[in-house]
């Protein structure tokens, strides 16, 4: 299975945004949203394509978003619920 990560890409104000987005797609970006006022493109890509995207004319930064693991939160939530149910029972709630 190919790993895919979420990315945010900042585009230079002087560059043509549409041309830069097209070049990013050619470099491997799957575009999610284009935010023209912010000059930001969001999407997903394979990690091996990030360097290619950073060399696209007009690209200032390619930032990888870090994933939050739901399993960790789920185990925290289970522990929290278990703790609060024991606490509420001992307090007569």
DRENKE-365768 format. One record per atom (N, C-alpha, C, CB): atom name; residue number from 1; residue in three letters; z, x, y. Coordinates in nm, 2 decimals, always signed. Glycine has a CB too. Layout:
<nodes>
NODE name resi resn     zz     xx     yy
NODE   CA  NUM  ALA      Z      X      Y
...
</nodes>
This chain:
<nodes>
NODE name resi resn     zz     xx     yy
NODE    N    1  UNK  +0.00  +0.08  -0.12
NODE   CA    1  UNK  +0.00  +0.00  +0.00
NODE    C    1  UNK  +0.00  +0.09  +0.12
NODE   CB    1  UNK  +0.12  -0.10  +0.00
NODE    N    2  UNK  -0.08  +0.06  +0.22
NODE   CA    2  UNK  -0.09  +0.13  +0.34
NODE    C    2  UNK  +0.02  +0.09  +0.44
NODE   CB    2  UNK  -0.23  +0.12  +0.41
NODE    N    3  UNK  +0.08  +0.19  +0.50
NODE   CA    3  UNK  +0.19  +0.16  +0.59
NODE    C    3  UNK  +0.12  +0.13  +0.73
NODE   CB    3  UNK  +0.29  +0.28  +0.61
NODE    N    4  UNK  +0.17  +0.03  +0.80
NODE   CA    4  UNK  +0.12  -0.01  +0.93
NODE    C    4  UNK  +0.24  -0.02  +1.02
NODE   CB    4  UNK  +0.04  -0.15  +0.92
NODE    N    5  UNK  +0.23  +0.03  +1.14
NODE   CA    5  UNK  +0.34  +0.03  +1.24
NODE    C    5  UNK  +0.29  -0.04  +1.36
NODE   CB    5  UNK  +0.38  +0.17  +1.27
NODE    N    6  UNK  +0.39  -0.09  +1.44
NODE   CA    6  UNK  +0.36  -0.15  +1.57
NODE    C    6  UNK  +0.36  -0.05  +1.68
NODE   CB    6  UNK  +0.46  -0.26  +1.60
NODE    N    7  UNK  +0.26  -0.06  +1.77
NODE   CA    7  UNK  +0.25  +0.04  +1.88
NODE    C    7  UNK  +0.23  -0.03  +2.01
NODE   CB    7  UNK  +0.13  +0.13  +1.85
NODE    N    8  UNK  +0.28  +0.03  +2.12
NODE   CA    8  UNK  +0.26  -0.01  +2.25
NODE    C    8  UNK  +0.18  +0.11  +2.32
NODE   CB    8  UNK  +0.39  -0.04  +2.33
NODE    N    9  UNK  +0.07  +0.08  +2.39
NODE   CA    9  UNK  -0.01  +0.18  +2.45
NODE    C    9  UNK  -0.02  +0.16  +2.60
NODE   CB    9  UNK  -0.15  +0.19  +2.38
NODE    N   10  UNK  +0.01  +0.26  +2.67
NODE   CA   10  UNK  +0.00  +0.25  +2.82
NODE    C   10  UNK  -0.13  +0.30  +2.86
NODE   CB   10  UNK  +0.12  +0.33  +2.89
NODE    N   11  UNK  -0.20  +0.23  +2.95
NODE   CA   11  UNK  -0.34  +0.27  +3.00
NODE    C   11  UNK  -0.33  +0.30  +3.15
NODE   CB   11  UNK  -0.44  +0.15  +2.97
NODE    N   12  UNK  -0.40  +0.41  +3.18
NODE   CA   12  UNK  -0.41  +0.46  +3.32
NODE    C   12  UNK  -0.47  +0.35  +3.41
NODE   CB   12  UNK  -0.50  +0.59  +3.32
NODE    N   13  UNK  -0.42  +0.34  +3.53
NODE   CA   13  UNK  -0.47  +0.24  +3.63
NODE    C   13  UNK  -0.61  +0.26  +3.67
NODE   CB   13  UNK  -0.38  +0.25  +3.75
NODE    N   14  UNK  -0.66  +0.38  +3.66
NODE   CA   14  UNK  -0.80  +0.41  +3.71
NODE    C   14  UNK  -0.90  +0.38  +3.60
NODE   CB   14  UNK  -0.81  +0.55  +3.76
NODE    N   15  UNK  -0.86  +0.36  +3.47
NODE   CA   15  UNK  -0.95  +0.34  +3.36
NODE    C   15  UNK  -0.99  +0.20  +3.35
NODE   CB   15  UNK  -0.89  +0.39  +3.23
NODE    N   16  UNK  -1.11  +0.18  +3.30
NODE   CA   16  UNK  -1.16  +0.04  +3.27
NODE    C   16  UNK  -1.08  -0.01  +3.14
NODE   CB   16  UNK  -1.32  +0.04  +3.24
NODE    N   17  UNK  -1.00  -0.11  +3.16
NODE   CA   17  UNK  -0.91  -0.16  +3.05
NODE    C   17  UNK  -0.99  -0.21  +2.93
NODE   CB   17  UNK  -0.82  -0.27  +3.10
NODE    N   18  UNK  -1.10  -0.28  +2.95
NODE   CA   18  UNK  -1.18  -0.33  +2.84
NODE    C   18  UNK  -1.24  -0.22  +2.76
NODE   CB   18  UNK  -1.29  -0.43  +2.90
NODE    N   19  UNK  -1.29  -0.12  +2.83
NODE   CA   19  UNK  -1.35  +0.00  +2.75
NODE    C   19  UNK  -1.25  +0.07  +2.68
NODE   CB   19  UNK  -1.43  +0.09  +2.85
NODE    N   20  UNK  -1.13  +0.09  +2.74
NODE   CA   20  UNK  -1.02  +0.16  +2.67
NODE    C   20  UNK  -0.98  +0.08  +2.54
NODE   CB   20  UNK  -0.90  +0.18  +2.76
NODE    N   21  UNK  -0.97  -0.05  +2.56
NODE   CA   21  UNK  -0.93  -0.13  +2.44
NODE    C   21  UNK  -1.03  -0.12  +2.33
NODE   CB   21  UNK  -0.91  -0.28  +2.48
NODE    N   22  UNK  -1.16  -0.13  +2.36
NODE   CA   22  UNK  -1.27  -0.11  +2.26
NODE    C   22  UNK  -1.26  +0.03  +2.19
NODE   CB   22  UNK  -1.41  -0.12  +2.33
NODE    N   23  UNK  -1.23  +0.13  +2.27
NODE   CA   23  UNK  -1.22  +0.26  +2.21
NODE    C   23  UNK  -1.09  +0.27  +2.12
NODE   CB   23  UNK  -1.21  +0.37  +2.32
NODE    N   24  UNK  -0.98  +0.20  +2.16
NODE   CA   24  UNK  -0.87  +0.20  +2.08
NODE    C   24  UNK  -0.89  +0.13  +1.94
NODE   CB   24  UNK  -0.75  +0.13  +2.15
NODE    N   25  UNK  -0.97  +0.02  +1.95
NODE   CA   25  UNK  -1.00  -0.05  +1.83
NODE    C   25  UNK  -1.09  +0.04  +1.74
NODE   CB   25  UNK  -1.08  -0.18  +1.86
NODE    N   26  UNK  -1.18  +0.11  +1.80
NODE   CA   26  UNK  -1.26  +0.21  +1.72
NODE    C   26  UNK  -1.18  +0.32  +1.66
NODE   CB   26  UNK  -1.37  +0.27  +1.81
NODE    N   27  UNK  -1.07  +0.35  +1.72
NODE   CA   27  UNK  -0.98  +0.45  +1.67
NODE    C   27  UNK  -0.88  +0.40  +1.57
NODE   CB   27  UNK  -0.90  +0.52  +1.79
NODE    N   28  UNK  -0.88  +0.27  +1.55
NODE   CA   28  UNK  -0.79  +0.21  +1.44
NODE    C   28  UNK  -0.69  +0.11  +1.48
NODE   CB   28  UNK  -0.73  +0.32  +1.37
NODE    N   29  UNK  -0.68  +0.08  +1.61
NODE   CA   29  UNK  -0.58  -0.02  +1.66
NODE    C   29  UNK  -0.63  -0.16  +1.62
NODE   CB   29  UNK  -0.56  -0.01  +1.81
NODE    N   30  UNK  -0.53  -0.24  +1.57
NODE   CA   30  UNK  -0.55  -0.39  +1.55
NODE    C   30  UNK  -0.47  -0.45  +1.67
NODE   CB   30  UNK  -0.50  -0.44  +1.41
NODE    N   31  UNK  -0.55  -0.50  +1.77
NODE   CA   31  UNK  -0.49  -0.55  +1.89
NODE    C   31  UNK  -0.42  -0.68  +1.87
NODE   CB   31  UNK  -0.60  -0.56  +2.00
NODE    N   32  UNK  -0.29  -0.68  +1.92
NODE   CA   32  UNK  -0.22  -0.80  +1.92
NODE    C   32  UNK  -0.23  -0.87  +2.06
NODE   CB   32  UNK  -0.07  -0.77  +1.89
NODE    N   33  UNK  -0.20  -0.79  +2.17
NODE   CA   33  UNK  -0.20  -0.85  +2.30
NODE    C   33  UNK  -0.25  -0.74  +2.40
NODE   CB   33  UNK  -0.06  -0.91  +2.34
NODE    N   34  UNK  -0.32  -0.79  +2.50
NODE   CA   34  UNK  -0.35  -0.70  +2.61
NODE    C   34  UNK  -0.28  -0.76  +2.74
NODE   CB   34  UNK  -0.51  -0.69  +2.63
NODE    N   35  UNK  -0.20  -0.68  +2.80
NODE   CA   35  UNK  -0.13  -0.72  +2.92
NODE    C   35  UNK  -0.18  -0.65  +3.04
NODE   CB   35  UNK  +0.03  -0.69  +2.90
NODE    N   36  UNK  -0.29  -0.71  +3.10
NODE   CA   36  UNK  -0.36  -0.64  +3.21
NODE    C   36  UNK  -0.27  -0.60  +3.33
NODE   CB   36  UNK  -0.47  -0.72  +3.26
NODE    N   37  UNK  -0.18  -0.69  +3.37
NODE   CA   37  UNK  -0.09  -0.66  +3.49
NODE    C   37  UNK  -0.01  -0.54  +3.46
NODE   CB   37  UNK  -0.01  -0.78  +3.52
NODE    N   38  UNK  +0.03  -0.52  +3.34
NODE   CA   38  UNK  +0.12  -0.40  +3.30
NODE    C   38  UNK  +0.04  -0.28  +3.25
NODE   CB   38  UNK  +0.22  -0.44  +3.19
NODE    N   39  UNK  -0.09  -0.30  +3.23
NODE   CA   39  UNK  -0.18  -0.20  +3.17
NODE    C   39  UNK  -0.12  -0.15  +3.04
NODE   CB   39  UNK  -0.19  -0.08  +3.27
NODE    N   40  UNK  -0.08  -0.25  +2.96
NODE   CA   40  UNK  -0.03  -0.22  +2.82
NODE    C   40  UNK  -0.11  -0.30  +2.72
NODE   CB   40  UNK  +0.12  -0.26  +2.82
NODE    N   41  UNK  -0.13  -0.23  +2.61
NODE   CA   41  UNK  -0.19  -0.29  +2.49
NODE    C   41  UNK  -0.10  -0.28  +2.38
NODE   CB   41  UNK  -0.33  -0.22  +2.46
NODE    N   42  UNK  -0.07  -0.39  +2.31
NODE   CA   42  UNK  +0.02  -0.39  +2.19
NODE    C   42  UNK  -0.07  -0.42  +2.07
NODE   CB   42  UNK  +0.13  -0.49  +2.21
NODE    N   43  UNK  -0.02  -0.37  +1.95
NODE   CA   43  UNK  -0.09  -0.39  +1.83
NODE    C   43  UNK  -0.03  -0.32  +1.71
NODE   CB   43  UNK  -0.24  -0.35  +1.84
NODE    N   44  UNK  -0.11  -0.30  +1.61
NODE   CA   44  UNK  -0.06  -0.23  +1.49
NODE    C   44  UNK  -0.16  -0.13  +1.45
NODE   CB   44  UNK  -0.02  -0.33  +1.38
NODE    N   45  UNK  -0.12  -0.03  +1.37
NODE   CA   45  UNK  -0.21  +0.07  +1.33
NODE    C   45  UNK  -0.15  +0.15  +1.22
NODE   CB   45  UNK  -0.25  +0.17  +1.44
NODE    N   46  UNK  -0.23  +0.23  +1.14
NODE   CA   46  UNK  -0.18  +0.32  +1.04
NODE    C   46  UNK  -0.13  +0.45  +1.12
NODE   CB   46  UNK  -0.29  +0.36  +0.94
NODE    N   47  UNK  -0.02  +0.50  +1.07
NODE   CA   47  UNK  +0.04  +0.62  +1.14
NODE    C   47  UNK  -0.06  +0.74  +1.16
NODE   CB   47  UNK  +0.16  +0.67  +1.07
NODE    N   48  UNK  -0.15  +0.75  +1.07
NODE   CA   48  UNK  -0.24  +0.86  +1.08
NODE    C   48  UNK  -0.34  +0.85  +1.20
NODE   CB   48  UNK  -0.32  +0.88  +0.95
NODE    N   49  UNK  -0.35  +0.73  +1.25
NODE   CA   49  UNK  -0.45  +0.70  +1.36
NODE    C   49  UNK  -0.38  +0.72  +1.50
NODE   CB   49  UNK  -0.50  +0.57  +1.35
NODE    N   50  UNK  -0.25  +0.74  +1.51
NODE   CA   50  UNK  -0.19  +0.75  +1.64
NODE    C   50  UNK  -0.24  +0.87  +1.72
NODE   CB   50  UNK  -0.04  +0.77  +1.62
NODE    N   51  UNK  -0.26  +0.98  +1.66
NODE   CA   51  UNK  -0.31  +1.10  +1.74
NODE    C   51  UNK  -0.45  +1.07  +1.79
NODE   CB   51  UNK  -0.31  +1.22  +1.65
NODE    N   52  UNK  -0.53  +1.01  +1.71
NODE   CA   52  UNK  -0.67  +0.97  +1.76
NODE    C   52  UNK  -0.66  +0.88  +1.88
NODE   CB   52  UNK  -0.75  +0.91  +1.65
NODE    N   53  UNK  -0.57  +0.79  +1.88
NODE   CA   53  UNK  -0.55  +0.69  +1.99
NODE    C   53  UNK  -0.50  +0.77  +2.11
NODE   CB   53  UNK  -0.46  +0.58  +1.95
NODE    N   54  UNK  -0.42  +0.87  +2.10
NODE   CA   54  UNK  -0.37  +0.94  +2.21
NODE    C   54  UNK  -0.48  +1.01  +2.29
NODE   CB   54  UNK  -0.26  +1.03  +2.17
NODE    N   55  UNK  -0.59  +1.04  +2.22
NODE   CA   55  UNK  -0.70  +1.12  +2.28
NODE    C   55  UNK  -0.81  +1.02  +2.34
NODE   CB   55  UNK  -0.77  +1.21  +2.18
NODE    N   56  UNK  -0.79  +0.89  +2.33
NODE   CA   56  UNK  -0.88  +0.80  +2.39
NODE    C   56  UNK  -0.87  +0.81  +2.54
NODE   CB   56  UNK  -0.85  +0.65  +2.35
NODE    N   57  UNK  -0.99  +0.82  +2.61
NODE   CA   57  UNK  -0.99  +0.83  +2.76
NODE    C   57  UNK  -0.92  +0.71  +2.82
NODE   CB   57  UNK  -1.13  +0.85  +2.82
NODE    N   58  UNK  -0.82  +0.74  +2.91
NODE   CA   58  UNK  -0.75  +0.63  +2.98
NODE    C   58  UNK  -0.61  +0.61  +2.92
NODE   CB   58  UNK  -0.83  +0.51  +2.98
NODE    N   59  UNK  -0.59  +0.66  +2.80
NODE   CA   59  UNK  -0.46  +0.63  +2.74
NODE    C   59  UNK  -0.35  +0.73  +2.79
NODE   CB   59  UNK  -0.47  +0.65  +2.58
NODE    N   60  UNK  -0.24  +0.68  +2.84
NODE   CA   60  UNK  -0.13  +0.76  +2.89
NODE    C   60  UNK  -0.03  +0.79  +2.78
NODE   CB   60  UNK  -0.07  +0.70  +3.01
NODE    N   61  UNK  +0.01  +0.69  +2.71
NODE   CA   61  UNK  +0.11  +0.71  +2.61
NODE    C   61  UNK  +0.08  +0.61  +2.49
NODE   CB   61  UNK  +0.25  +0.68  +2.67
NODE    N   62  UNK  +0.11  +0.66  +2.37
NODE   CA   62  UNK  +0.11  +0.58  +2.25
NODE    C   62  UNK  +0.25  +0.58  +2.20
NODE   CB   62  UNK  +0.01  +0.63  +2.14
NODE    N   63  UNK  +0.32  +0.47  +2.20
NODE   CA   63  UNK  +0.46  +0.46  +2.16
NODE    C   63  UNK  +0.47  +0.37  +2.04
NODE   CB   63  UNK  +0.54  +0.40  +2.27
NODE    N   64  UNK  +0.53  +0.43  +1.94
NODE   CA   64  UNK  +0.56  +0.37  +1.81
NODE    C   64  UNK  +0.68  +0.28  +1.82
NODE   CB   64  UNK  +0.57  +0.47  +1.69
NODE    N   65  UNK  +0.67  +0.16  +1.79
NODE   CA   65  UNK  +0.79  +0.07  +1.79
NODE    C   65  UNK  +0.87  +0.09  +1.66
NODE   CB   65  UNK  +0.76  -0.08  +1.80
NODE    N   66  UNK  +1.00  +0.10  +1.66
NODE   CA   66  UNK  +1.08  +0.12  +1.55
NODE    C   66  UNK  +1.12  -0.02  +1.49
NODE   CB   66  UNK  +1.21  +0.20  +1.58
NODE    N   67  UNK  +1.10  -0.03  +1.36
NODE   CA   67  UNK  +1.12  -0.15  +1.29
NODE    C   67  UNK  +1.27  -0.17  +1.27
NODE   CB   67  UNK  +1.05  -0.16  +1.15
NODE    N   68  UNK  +1.32  -0.29  +1.27
NODE   CA   68  UNK  +1.46  -0.32  +1.24
NODE    C   68  UNK  +1.46  -0.38  +1.10
NODE   CB   68  UNK  +1.52  -0.43  +1.34
NODE    N   69  UNK  +1.54  -0.32  +1.02
NODE   CA   69  UNK  +1.55  -0.37  +0.88
NODE    C   69  UNK  +1.64  -0.49  +0.87
NODE   CB   69  UNK  +1.60  -0.25  +0.79
NODE    N   70  UNK  +1.58  -0.60  +0.82
NODE   CA   70  UNK  +1.65  -0.72  +0.81
NODE    C   70  UNK  +1.76  -0.71  +0.70
NODE   CB   70  UNK  +1.55  -0.84  +0.77
NODE    N   71  UNK  +1.73  -0.63  +0.60
NODE   CA   71  UNK  +1.83  -0.62  +0.49
NODE    C   71  UNK  +1.97  -0.57  +0.54
NODE   CB   71  UNK  +1.78  -0.53  +0.38
NODE    N   72  UNK  +1.96  -0.47  +0.63
NODE   CA   72  UNK  +2.08  -0.42  +0.69
NODE    C   72  UNK  +2.16  -0.53  +0.77
NODE   CB   72  UNK  +2.06  -0.30  +0.78
NODE    N   73  UNK  +2.09  -0.60  +0.85
NODE   CA   73  UNK  +2.15  -0.71  +0.92
NODE    C   73  UNK  +2.21  -0.82  +0.83
NODE   CB   73  UNK  +2.06  -0.77  +1.02
NODE    N   74  UNK  +2.13  -0.85  +0.72
NODE   CA   74  UNK  +2.17  -0.95  +0.63
NODE    C   74  UNK  +2.30  -0.91  +0.56
NODE   CB   74  UNK  +2.06  -0.97  +0.52
NODE    N   75  UNK  +2.31  -0.78  +0.52
NODE   CA   75  UNK  +2.43  -0.73  +0.45
NODE    C   75  UNK  +2.55  -0.74  +0.55
NODE   CB   75  UNK  +2.42  -0.59  +0.39
NODE    N   76  UNK  +2.53  -0.70  +0.68
NODE   CA   76  UNK  +2.63  -0.71  +0.78
NODE    C   76  UNK  +2.68  -0.85  +0.80
NODE   CB   76  UNK  +2.58  -0.65  +0.92
NODE    N   77  UNK  +2.58  -0.94  +0.80
NODE   CA   77  UNK  +2.61  -1.08  +0.82
NODE    C   77  UNK  +2.70  -1.14  +0.70
NODE   CB   77  UNK  +2.48  -1.17  +0.84
NODE    N   78  UNK  +2.66  -1.10  +0.58
NODE   CA   78  UNK  +2.74  -1.14  +0.47
NODE    C   78  UNK  +2.88  -1.09  +0.47
NODE   CB   78  UNK  +2.67  -1.09  +0.33
NODE    N   79  UNK  +2.90  -0.96  +0.51
NODE   CA   79  UNK  +3.03  -0.91  +0.52
NODE    C   79  UNK  +3.11  -0.98  +0.64
NODE   CB   79  UNK  +3.03  -0.76  +0.55
NODE    N   80  UNK  +3.04  -1.01  +0.75
NODE   CA   80  UNK  +3.11  -1.07  +0.86
NODE    C   80  UNK  +3.15  -1.21  +0.82
NODE   CB   80  UNK  +3.01  -1.08  +0.98
NODE    N   81  UNK  +3.06  -1.29  +0.75
NODE   CA   81  UNK  +3.10  -1.42  +0.71
NODE    C   81  UNK  +3.21  -1.42  +0.61
NODE   CB   81  UNK  +2.98  -1.49  +0.65
NODE    N   82  UNK  +3.21  -1.32  +0.52
NODE   CA   82  UNK  +3.32  -1.31  +0.42
NODE    C   82  UNK  +3.45  -1.28  +0.49
NODE   CB   82  UNK  +3.28  -1.20  +0.32
NODE    N   83  UNK  +3.45  -1.19  +0.58
NODE   CA   83  UNK  +3.57  -1.16  +0.66
NODE    C   83  UNK  +3.62  -1.27  +0.74
NODE   CB   83  UNK  +3.54  -1.04  +0.75
NODE    N   84  UNK  +3.53  -1.34  +0.81
NODE   CA   84  UNK  +3.58  -1.46  +0.89
NODE    C   84  UNK  +3.63  -1.57  +0.81
NODE   CB   84  UNK  +3.47  -1.50  +0.98
NODE    N   85  UNK  +3.57  -1.59  +0.69
NODE   CA   85  UNK  +3.62  -1.70  +0.60
NODE    C   85  UNK  +3.76  -1.67  +0.55
NODE   CB   85  UNK  +3.52  -1.73  +0.49
NODE    N   86  UNK  +3.78  -1.54  +0.52
NODE   CA   86  UNK  +3.92  -1.51  +0.47
NODE    C   86  UNK  +4.02  -1.52  +0.59
NODE   CB   86  UNK  +3.92  -1.36  +0.41
NODE    N   87  UNK  +3.98  -1.48  +0.70
NODE   CA   87  UNK  +4.06  -1.48  +0.82
NODE    C   87  UNK  +4.10  -1.63  +0.86
NODE   CB   87  UNK  +4.00  -1.41  +0.94
NODE    N   88  UNK  +3.99  -1.71  +0.86
NODE   CA   88  UNK  +4.02  -1.85  +0.89
NODE    C   88  UNK  +4.10  -1.93  +0.79
NODE   CB   88  UNK  +3.89  -1.93  +0.91
NODE    N   89  UNK  +4.09  -1.89  +0.66
NODE   CA   89  UNK  +4.17  -1.95  +0.56
NODE    C   89  UNK  +4.31  -1.91  +0.57
NODE   CB   89  UNK  +4.12  -1.92  +0.42
NODE    N   90  UNK  +4.34  -1.78  +0.60
NODE   CA   90  UNK  +4.48  -1.74  +0.61
NODE    C   90  UNK  +4.54  -1.79  +0.74
NODE   CB   90  UNK  +4.48  -1.58  +0.61
NODE    N   91  UNK  +4.46  -1.83  +0.84
NODE   CA   91  UNK  +4.52  -1.89  +0.96
NODE    C   91  UNK  +4.53  -2.04  +0.96
NODE   CB   91  UNK  +4.44  -1.84  +1.08
NODE    N   92  UNK  +4.48  -2.10  +0.84
NODE   CA   92  UNK  +4.49  -2.24  +0.83
NODE    C   92  UNK  +4.39  -2.32  +0.90
NODE   CB   92  UNK  +4.62  -2.29  +0.88
NODE    N   93  UNK  +4.27  -2.26  +0.92
NODE   CA   93  UNK  +4.16  -2.33  +0.99
NODE    C   93  UNK  +4.08  -2.42  +0.89
NODE   CB   93  UNK  +4.06  -2.24  +1.06
</nodes>
